[in-house]
């Protein structure tokens, strides 16, 4: 089936180009959506291309939301943005359920690497985001979204990319976990200091909101893991799938909600988000190299700094009631980092340590 999908995808691409030429862009949307989704499935037919399967499929989800936003904004009077926070909590629960107290032992084994990683996580991307927001010329709420995604902890996808890049996976998991647990305290403070001039930030309320989104579900997941005592094989197999579906749904709903604004400022925002993401990789790697970390740890730090929890940033923008403005940068950052992260990980996987 995978090989068949890969062979059929060029036909769908030609079909989309033909429909765009003869009938216009709007009526050709379904062909473009099918092309990305079928190509994403087809990439699983080759081991060297599997890493690109999910990012390419996400492009199909983005195309679906851009061409048919009316189907993903409201259903029987219920605004679908109401699903964002429960989905994030489900993903965070999954993260907690795959962790154990042993995963945090790396803090004691290599406190220097973990300390440097956490410092870089909450220093490099927030400052880059602040600089880009100041220079962007975008309206304050949209610019604040760039800072928000920069202040977020590392995303769970970074652990997969670290594995593909032949980086230090144990360090990656530890940094993601520690930065996620610190997020309820670090994100509100960073947002108050860096984004306070763009939007009003209620420090204590944001702390409580992030606590509910992160610490409660992660803690519940940890408890479940301890109760099952390593017998959660089925859960561990299901949770990655649930997480990927959850991420796809979050991106679908957010993109649909901000579709009109994205059409107006899309190119500028996409450029700024790409610069933010790429500088995260570059500065993260350079920072680790300058202080003398080994190559595997340098790769890990680059990926952890460059890949943010855009879903959490989206959830916070939804709580703020500004999903169509503050939520735009996280909506673009999520798909962007999956594509760039896969490319970087594939490059490093073929490069000797």
C-alpha positions in Angstrom: 0.0 0.0 0.0 2.8 2.4 0.9 4.6 1.8 -2.5 1.2 2.3 -4.3 0.6 5.6 -2.5 4.2 6.8 -3.3 3.6 6.0 -7.0 0.2 7.6 -7.1 1.3 10.9 -5.4 2.9 12.4 -8.6 -0.4 11.8 -10.5 -2.3 13.8 -7.7 0.3 16.6 -8.0 -0.2 16.8 -11.8 -4.0 16.7 -11.2 -3.8 19.6 -8.8 -1.6 21.7 -11.1 -4.0 21.0 -14.0 -7.1 22.0 -11.9 -5.3 25.1 -10.7 -4.5 26.1 -14.2 -7.9 25.4 -15.7 -10.4 25.9 -12.9 -8.6 28.2 -10.4 -6.9 27.7 -7.0 -10.0 27.5 -4.8 -11.6 24.6 -6.6 -8.3 22.6 -6.7 -7.9 22.4 -3.0 -9.0 18.8 -2.5 -6.4 17.5 -5.0 -3.6 19.3 -3.1 -4.8 17.9 0.2 -4.9 14.4 -1.2 -1.4 14.8 -2.7 0.2 15.7 0.6 -1.7 13.0 2.6 -1.0 10.2 0.1 2.6 11.3 -0.3 3.0 11.2 3.5 1.7 7.6 3.6 3.8 6.7 0.6 7.1 7.9 2.2 6.7 5.1 4.8 7.6 2.7 2.0 11.3 3.5 2.3 13.3 3.6 5.6 15.4 6.6 4.4 12.2 8.6 3.9 10.1 7.5 6.9 11.2 10.5 9.0 9.4 12.8 6.5 6.1 10.9 6.6 4.5 12.8 9.5 5.7 16.3 8.5 4.5 15.9 5.0 1.1 14.6 6.3 0.9 17.7 8.4 1.2 19.8 5.3 -1.9 18.1 4.1 -3.7 19.0 7.3 -2.6 22.6 6.9 -3.9 22.6 3.3 -7.2 21.1 4.4 -7.7 23.9 7.0 -6.7 26.6 4.5 -9.0 25.5 1.7 -12.0 24.3 3.8 -11.8 26.3 7.1 -15.6 26.3 7.6 -15.7 22.6 8.4 -13.2 22.9 11.3 -14.3 26.0 13.1 -17.6 25.1 14.6 -19.8 22.0 14.8 -23.5 22.1 16.0 -22.8 25.4 17.8 -19.6 24.1 19.5 -16.4 26.0 18.7 -13.7 23.4 17.9 -11.1 25.6 19.5 -12.5 24.2 22.7 -10.8 20.9 21.9 -7.3 22.4 21.9 -6.6 22.3 25.6 -8.0 18.8 26.2 -5.9 17.5 23.3 -2.8 19.2 24.8 -3.6 17.6 28.2 -3.9 14.2 26.5 -0.5 14.6 24.9 1.0 15.7 28.2 -0.6 12.7 29.9 1.0 10.5 27.3 4.3 12.1 27.9 4.0 11.5 31.7 2.9 7.9 31.1 6.1 7.1 29.2 8.3 8.6 31.9 9.6 7.1 35.1 11.7 8.5 37.9 14.7 6.8 36.4 14.4 9.2 33.4 15.4 12.0 35.7 18.5 10.2 36.9 20.4 11.9 34.1 20.2 15.2 36.0 22.4 13.7 38.7 24.7 11.9 36.2 25.3 15.0 34.0 24.1 18.1 35.8 26.3 20.4 33.7 24.7 19.2 30.4 21.2 19.4 31.7 21.8 22.8 33.4 23.3 24.3 30.2 20.4 22.8 28.1 17.7 24.2 30.3 19.5 27.6 30.4 19.7 27.7 26.6 16.1 26.6 26.2 14.7 29.5 28.2 17.3 32.0 27.0 18.0 31.6 23.3 14.6 31.2 21.7 12.8 33.8 23.9 15.4 36.5 23.1 15.4 35.6 19.4 11.6 35.8 19.5 11.7 39.2 21.2 14.1 40.5 18.6 12.0 39.3 15.7 8.8 40.6 17.2 10.4 44.1 17.7 11.6 44.1 14.1 8.6 42.5 12.5 6.3 45.5 12.2 3.3 43.2 12.8 0.4 44.2 15.0 1.2 43.7 18.7 -0.9 40.6 19.3 0.6 38.8 16.3 4.1 39.8 17.3 3.5 38.6 20.9 2.8 35.1 19.4 6.3 34.9 18.1 7.6 35.6 21.7 5.1 33.1 23.1 6.3 30.2 21.0 9.9 31.2 21.8 9.2 31.0 25.6 7.6 27.5 25.3 9.5 24.4 26.5 10.9 21.8 24.1 8.4 19.8 22.1 8.0 16.0 22.4 8.9 15.6 18.7 12.4 16.7 19.6 13.1 13.3 21.2 12.3 11.5 17.9 14.4 13.9 16.0 17.3 13.4 18.4 17.1 9.6 17.9 17.1 10.0 14.1 20.0 12.5 14.3 22.1 10.0 16.3 22.1 12.5 19.2 22.0 11.9 22.9 18.4 10.7 23.3 18.6 10.3 27.1 19.6 14.0 27.4 16.9 15.0 25.0 14.2 13.2 27.0 15.5 14.8 30.2 15.7 18.3 28.8 12.2 18.0 27.4 10.9 16.7 30.7 12.7 19.3 32.9 11.8 22.3 30.6 8.2 21.1 30.5 8.0 20.9 34.3 9.6 24.4 34.6 7.3 25.9 32.0 4.5 26.9 34.5 7.0 29.2 36.2 9.3 30.2 33.4 6.8 31.0 30.6 4.7 33.5 32.5 7.8 35.4 33.8 9.4 35.5 30.4 6.1 36.6 28.8 5.7 39.3 31.4 9.2 40.6 30.8 9.4 40.2 27.0 5.9 40.4 25.8 4.3 42.7 28.4 4.7 45.7 26.0 2.8 43.9 23.3 -0.1 42.4 25.2 -1.4 42.4 28.8 0.0 39.4 30.8 -1.7 38.3 34.1 1.3 36.5 35.6 -0.5 34.4 38.3 -3.3 33.4 36.0 -0.9 32.2 33.3 1.0 30.2 35.8 -2.2 28.5 36.9 -3.4 27.9 33.3 0.0 26.3 32.4 -0.1 24.2 35.6 -3.5 22.8 34.6 -2.3 22.1 31.0 1.1 20.6 31.9 1.8 19.5 35.5 -1.6 17.9 36.3 -1.7 15.6 33.2 2.1 14.8 33.3 1.8 14.0 37.0 -1.2 11.7 36.3 0.7 10.0 33.6 3.7 9.4 35.9 1.3 7.9 38.6 -0.3 5.5 36.0 3.2 4.5 34.9 4.2 3.7 38.5 1.0 1.8 39.2 1.4 -0.4 36.1 5.1 -0.9 36.9 6.3 -1.4 33.4 3.3 -3.4 32.2 2.0 -0.6 30.1 3.2 -2.0 26.8 -0.1 -1.4 25.0 -0.4 2.1 26.3 3.2 2.9 25.2 2.4 1.7 21.7 -0.8 3.6 21.5 0.3 6.9 23.0 2.7 8.0 20.1 -0.2 7.5 17.7 -2.6 9.4 19.9 0.0 12.2 20.3 0.4 12.5 16.5 -3.3 12.5 15.9 -3.7 15.1 18.7 -1.0 17.3 17.2 -2.6 17.1 13.7 -6.0 18.0 15.1 -4.6 21.0 17.1 -2.9 22.3 13.9 -6.1 21.7 11.9 -8.3 23.7 14.3 -5.8 26.6 14.9 -5.1 27.0 11.2 -8.8 27.0 10.3 -9.4 29.6 13.1 -6.7 32.0 11.9 -7.0 31.3 8.1 -8.2 34.7 7.1 -5.4 36.5 9.0 -2.8 34.0 7.7 -3.8 34.9 4.1 -3.2 38.5 4.9 0.2 38.3 6.7 1.2 34.7 5.9 4.4 35.3 3.8 5.9 37.7 6.4 5.0 35.5 9.4 6.2 32.3 7.6 9.5 34.0 6.9 9.9 35.2 10.5 8.9 31.8 12.0 11.4 30.1 9.7 14.2 32.5 10.8 13.2 31.9 14.5 13.3 28.1 14.0 16.6 27.9 12.1 18.3 30.4 14.4 17.3 28.1 17.3 19.1 25.2 15.7 22.1 27.2 14.7 22.6 29.2 17.9 21.8 26.1 20.1 24.4 24.1 18.3 27.0 26.9 18.3 26.4 27.6 22.0 27.0 24.0 22.9 30.1 23.8 20.7 31.6 27.0 22.2 31.3 25.7 25.8 32.9 22.4 24.8 30.1 19.9 24.7 30.6 16.7 22.6 29.1 16.4 19.2 26.1 14.2 20.2 25.2 16.6 23.0 25.6 19.6 20.6 23.1 18.0 18.2 20.8 17.4 21.1 20.9 21.0 22.3 20.4 22.3 18.8 17.2 20.2 18.4 15.9 20.9 21.9 16.4 24.7 21.5 15.0 24.8 17.9 11.9 22.6 18.4 9.3 24.2 20.7 6.1 23.0 22.2 4.0 24.9 19.7 0.8 23.1 20.8 1.2 24.5 24.4 1.7 28.0 23.0 -1.5 27.5 20.9 -3.4 26.4 24.0 -2.3 29.5 25.9 -3.3 31.8 23.0 -6.7 30.1 23.1 -7.0 30.7 26.9 -6.1 34.3 26.3 -9.0 34.5 23.8 -6.6 35.5 21.0 -6.3 32.3 18.9 -6.7 34.2 15.7 -3.8 36.7 16.5 -1.4 35.4 19.2 -2.1 31.9 18.0 -0.9 32.5 14.4 2.9 32.1 15.1 2.5 28.8 17.0 0.2 27.6 14.2 2.9 28.2 11.6 5.8 27.1 13.9 4.3 23.6 14.5 4.3 22.4 10.9 7.5 24.3 10.1 9.6 22.7 12.8 8.4 19.2 11.9 9.7 19.7 8.3 13.0 21.4 9.2 13.6 19.1 12.1 13.2 16.0 9.9 15.6 17.5 7.3 18.2 18.3 9.9 17.9 14.9 11.6 18.2 13.1 8.3 21.3 15.1 7.4 22.9 14.4 10.8 22.0 10.7 10.6 24.2 10.4 7.5 27.1 12.4 9.1 29.5 10.6 11.3 29.9 11.7 15.0 
